[in-house]
Amino acid sequence: MFRWPISVYYEDTDAGGVVYHSNYLNFFERARTEWLKKIGVKQTQLLAEDIAFVVKKAELDFKVAARFEQELVVETEVMELKKASLLFRQQLLDASGKLYCEGHILVACIALSRMRPRAIPHNIVQEFKSGS
């Protein structure tokens, strides 16, 4: 489980101060990126090696509207690890544990030049298996 804090900025909201629906995907993306950084994976290095992670499928379940100036946290965990893909469960919560949005995000590892699946690098697999 990885936790990443999110501050809801004005730019994340609509005219009523409610988080715009597509921004939940941005919050989840940031958390996955920060997790990779935490385990020592630099995406610029992956790109130089012709490796990229792309979202193949995203399912969101909106529970409660998040609002401007809220301090929230994204919890991220790997639900399924396959040779060339990862299924993440991500939740946006407040400090009391109230759930605002839950997502299941399927991310594929690809050879960028060919836009075809490729095996996830061994060091990344090991980090996720070890629960980092």
VENFENLIN-V280089 format. One record per pair of residues at least 4 apart in sequence whose C-alpha atoms are under 7 Angstrom apart, sorted by sequence separation. I is the first residue (numbers start at 1). J is the second residue. D is the distance in whole Angstrom. If there is no record, write none. Layout:
((I,J,D) (I,J,D))
//
This chain:
((8,12,6) (13,17,5) (14,18,6) (19,23,7) (23,27,6) (24,28,6) (25,29,6) (26,30,6) (27,31,6) (28,32,6) (29,33,6) (30,34,6) (31,35,6) (32,36,6) (33,37,6) (34,38,6) (35,39,6) (36,40,6) (37,41,5) (42,46,7) (43,47,6) (44,48,6) (45,49,6) (46,50,6) (47,51,5) (81,85,6) (82,86,6) (93,97,5) (94,98,5) (111,115,6) (120,124,7) (121,125,6) (122,126,6) (123,127,6) (124,128,6) (125,129,6) (126,130,6) (127,131,7) (128,132,6) (13,18,5) (14,19,6) (36,41,5) (37,42,6) (46,51,5) (47,52,6) (81,86,5) (93,98,5) (94,99,7) (110,115,6) (111,116,6) (120,125,7) (127,132,6) (13,19,4) (14,20,6) (46,52,6) (80,86,6) (81,87,7) (93,99,5) (110,116,5) (111,117,6) (12,19,5) (13,20,5) (80,87,5) (92,99,6) (93,100,6) (110,117,4) (111,118,6) (12,20,6) (78,86,7) (79,87,5) (91,99,7) (92,100,5) (109,117,6) (110,118,5) (78,87,6) (79,88,6) (92,101,5) (108,117,7) (109,118,6) (78,88,5) (79,89,6) (91,101,6) (92,102,6) (109,119,7) (12,23,6) (77,88,6) (78,89,6) (91,102,4) (109,120,6) (76,88,7) (77,89,5) (90,102,6) (91,103,6) (76,89,6) (77,90,7) (90,103,5) (76,90,5) (89,103,6) (90,104,6) (75,90,5) (76,91,7) (89,104,5) (74,90,7) (75,91,5) (88,104,6) (89,105,7) (74,91,5) (75,92,7) (87,104,7) (88,105,5) (74,92,5) (87,105,6) (88,106,6) (73,92,6) (74,93,6) (87,106,4) (72,92,7) (73,93,5) (86,106,6) (87,107,6) (72,93,6) (73,94,6) (85,106,7) (86,107,5) (72,94,5) (85,107,6) (86,108,7) (71,94,7) (72,95,7) (85,108,4) (84,108,6) (85,109,6) (84,109,5) (4,31,6) (2,35,7) (84,117,6) (66,100,6) (84,118,6) (65,100,6) (84,119,5) (63,99,7) (64,100,5) (83,119,5) (84,120,5) (63,100,5) (64,101,7) (83,120,6) (62,100,6) (63,101,5) (62,101,5) (61,101,6) (62,102,7) (60,101,7) (61,102,5) (60,102,6) (61,103,6) (31,74,6) (60,103,4) (59,103,5) (60,104,7) (58,103,7) (59,104,5) (19,65,7) (28,74,7) (58,104,6) (59,105,6) (18,65,6) (19,66,5) (58,105,5) (18,66,6) (19,67,6) (57,105,6) (58,106,6) (18,67,5) (19,68,7) (57,106,5) (17,67,6) (18,68,6) (55,105,7) (56,106,6) (17,68,5) (55,106,6) (56,107,6) (55,107,4) (56,108,6) (54,107,5) (55,108,6) (53,107,6) (54,108,5) (13,68,6) (53,108,6) (54,109,7) (53,109,5) (52,109,6) (53,110,6) (10,68,6) (51,109,7) (52,110,5) (8,67,7) (9,68,6) (51,110,6) (52,111,7) (8,68,5) (9,69,6) (51,111,5) (52,112,6) (8,69,5) (50,111,5) (51,112,6) (7,69,6) (8,70,5) (28,90,7) (50,112,5) (7,70,6) (8,71,7) (50,113,6) (7,71,5) (6,71,6) (7,72,6) (6,72,5) (5,72,6) (6,73,5) (5,73,4) (6,74,7) (4,73,5) (5,74,6) (3,73,6) (4,74,5) (3,74,6) (4,75,7) (3,75,5) (2,75,6) (3,76,6) (1,75,7) (2,76,5) (1,76,6) (2,77,6) (1,77,5) (39,127,7) (39,132,7))
//
